[in-house]
Amino acid sequence: MAKILIIDDEISIRSLFKRILKDEYIIKECGDGVAGLKMVREEDFDLIFLDIKLPFSDGFDIMKKIKEIKPNIKIIIMTGDPSKENIKKTKEISADGFIAKPFNIMELKEIVSQILQT
């Protein structure tokens, strides 16, 4: 069973992921980038959903650090601000995907399935 880490400061987002994906995947979560980096060092994940705006850190910076630790890990960037700038930056740092909040259940399941199959 694939293992997914959700790094987002919004408890409601983390709870939504767990509710939607818990039957098909192992879901772990944390509320900030520092805790996320610690978890990445200690555990293996198949996929990470990473919010851009996090307490104490920027999601793009956290992604770079995660890729230094585990270069092959799949990362999907999440944001409530799907501006052209954020989408461009996501492509520049070679994220595996991008999802704008709010998202619907089918969209979430589809992106998880697509990313984990590659």
Contacts in CASP RR format, 6 or more apart in sequence:
PFRMAT RR
TARGET T0000
AUTHOR 0000-0000-0000
METHOD contacts of the structure
MODEL  1
MAKILIIDDEISIRSLFKRILKDEYIIKECGDGVAGLKMVREEDFDLIFL
DIKLPFSDGFDIMKKIKEIKPNIKIIIMTGDPSKENIKKTKEISADGFIA
KPFNIMELKEIVSQILQT
1 24 0 8 1.000
1 25 0 8 1.000
1 26 0 8 1.000
2 24 0 8 1.000
2 25 0 8 1.000
2 26 0 8 1.000
2 46 0 8 1.000
2 47 0 8 1.000
2 116 0 8 1.000
3 25 0 8 1.000
3 26 0 8 1.000
3 28 0 8 1.000
3 43 0 8 1.000
3 44 0 8 1.000
3 45 0 8 1.000
3 46 0 8 1.000
3 47 0 8 1.000
4 17 0 8 1.000
4 21 0 8 1.000
4 25 0 8 1.000
4 26 0 8 1.000
4 27 0 8 1.000
4 28 0 8 1.000
4 45 0 8 1.000
4 46 0 8 1.000
4 47 0 8 1.000
4 48 0 8 1.000
4 49 0 8 1.000
4 112 0 8 1.000
5 28 0 8 1.000
5 29 0 8 1.000
5 30 0 8 1.000
5 36 0 8 1.000
5 39 0 8 1.000
5 40 0 8 1.000
5 43 0 8 1.000
5 45 0 8 1.000
5 47 0 8 1.000
5 48 0 8 1.000
5 49 0 8 1.000
6 13 0 8 1.000
6 14 0 8 1.000
6 17 0 8 1.000
6 18 0 8 1.000
6 27 0 8 1.000
6 28 0 8 1.000
6 29 0 8 1.000
6 30 0 8 1.000
6 48 0 8 1.000
6 49 0 8 1.000
7 29 0 8 1.000
7 30 0 8 1.000
7 31 0 8 1.000
7 32 0 8 1.000
7 33 0 8 1.000
7 35 0 8 1.000
7 36 0 8 1.000
7 48 0 8 1.000
7 49 0 8 1.000
7 50 0 8 1.000
7 51 0 8 1.000
7 54 0 8 1.000
7 59 0 8 1.000
7 62 0 8 1.000
8 14 0 8 1.000
8 29 0 8 1.000
8 31 0 8 1.000
8 49 0 8 1.000
8 50 0 8 1.000
8 51 0 8 1.000
8 54 0 8 1.000
8 78 0 8 1.000
9 31 0 8 1.000
9 32 0 8 1.000
9 51 0 8 1.000
9 53 0 8 1.000
9 54 0 8 1.000
9 55 0 8 1.000
10 51 0 8 1.000
13 51 0 8 1.000
13 78 0 8 1.000
13 101 0 8 1.000
14 29 0 8 1.000
14 31 0 8 1.000
17 27 0 8 1.000
17 29 0 8 1.000
17 49 0 8 1.000
17 108 0 8 1.000
18 27 0 8 1.000
18 29 0 8 1.000
20 105 0 8 1.000
20 108 0 8 1.000
20 109 0 8 1.000
21 27 0 8 1.000
21 108 0 8 1.000
21 109 0 8 1.000
21 112 0 8 1.000
25 112 0 8 1.000
28 39 0 8 1.000
28 43 0 8 1.000
28 45 0 8 1.000
30 36 0 8 1.000
30 39 0 8 1.000
31 54 0 8 1.000
31 55 0 8 1.000
32 54 0 8 1.000
32 55 0 8 1.000
32 56 0 8 1.000
32 57 0 8 1.000
33 54 0 8 1.000
33 55 0 8 1.000
33 56 0 8 1.000
33 57 0 8 1.000
33 59 0 8 1.000
33 62 0 8 1.000
34 56 0 8 1.000
34 57 0 8 1.000
36 62 0 8 1.000
37 62 0 8 1.000
37 65 0 8 1.000
37 66 0 8 1.000
37 69 0 8 1.000
39 45 0 8 1.000
40 48 0 8 1.000
40 66 0 8 1.000
40 69 0 8 1.000
40 70 0 8 1.000
40 73 0 8 1.000
41 69 0 8 1.000
44 70 0 8 1.000
45 70 0 8 1.000
45 73 0 8 1.000
46 73 0 8 1.000
46 74 0 8 1.000
46 116 0 8 1.000
47 73 0 8 1.000
47 74 0 8 1.000
47 75 0 8 1.000
47 76 0 8 1.000
47 112 0 8 1.000
47 115 0 8 1.000
47 116 0 8 1.000
48 66 0 8 1.000
48 73 0 8 1.000
48 74 0 8 1.000
48 75 0 8 1.000
48 76 0 8 1.000
49 75 0 8 1.000
49 76 0 8 1.000
49 78 0 8 1.000
49 99 0 8 1.000
50 59 0 8 1.000
50 62 0 8 1.000
50 63 0 8 1.000
50 66 0 8 1.000
50 75 0 8 1.000
50 76 0 8 1.000
50 77 0 8 1.000
50 78 0 8 1.000
51 59 0 8 1.000
51 77 0 8 1.000
51 78 0 8 1.000
51 79 0 8 1.000
52 58 0 8 1.000
52 59 0 8 1.000
52 60 0 8 1.000
52 77 0 8 1.000
52 78 0 8 1.000
52 79 0 8 1.000
52 80 0 8 1.000
52 81 0 8 1.000
52 86 0 8 1.000
53 59 0 8 1.000
53 79 0 8 1.000
53 81 0 8 1.000
54 62 0 8 1.000
59 77 0 8 1.000
60 77 0 8 1.000
60 89 0 8 1.000
60 93 0 8 1.000
63 75 0 8 1.000
63 77 0 8 1.000
63 93 0 8 1.000
63 95 0 8 1.000
64 93 0 8 1.000
66 73 0 8 1.000
66 75 0 8 1.000
67 73 0 8 1.000
67 75 0 8 1.000
74 96 0 8 1.000
74 115 0 8 1.000
74 116 0 8 1.000
74 118 0 8 1.000
75 95 0 8 1.000
75 96 0 8 1.000
75 97 0 8 1.000
76 95 0 8 1.000
76 96 0 8 1.000
76 97 0 8 1.000
76 98 0 8 1.000
76 99 0 8 1.000
76 111 0 8 1.000
76 115 0 8 1.000
77 86 0 8 1.000
77 90 0 8 1.000
77 95 0 8 1.000
77 97 0 8 1.000
77 98 0 8 1.000
77 99 0 8 1.000
78 98 0 8 1.000
78 99 0 8 1.000
78 100 0 8 1.000
78 101 0 8 1.000
79 86 0 8 1.000
79 98 0 8 1.000
79 100 0 8 1.000
79 101 0 8 1.000
80 100 0 8 1.000
80 101 0 8 1.000
80 102 0 8 1.000
82 98 0 8 1.000
82 100 0 8 1.000
87 98 0 8 1.000
90 97 0 8 1.000
90 98 0 8 1.000
96 115 0 8 1.000
96 118 0 8 1.000
97 111 0 8 1.000
97 115 0 8 1.000
99 107 0 8 1.000
99 108 0 8 1.000
99 111 0 8 1.000
END
